[in-house]
């Protein structure tokens, strides 16, 4: 499941147009900043009109994340690094 589908799942209207937008399919390829692109998209759909509330949005989106099937290379690198640290095979 891609980022657009996850974001759409946590919006009150469940807008499926997010998932259809190719620019959100590979988050690491978004130019100009992912936060800015997401904020612009959400505001254009009448969400977070007074500014992106990152903690609230992160909490909403996290419920829809599938850590095993993620297209973001940077997320997968973070996930794998955290697993390695948690395993005790390496130290911070």
Secondary structure, DSSP 8 states (H G I E B T S, - for coil): --HHHHHHHHSTT--THHHH-GGGTSGGG-TT-HHHHHHHHHHHTTSSTT---HHHHHHHHHTT--TTS---HHHHHHHHHHHHHHHTSS--
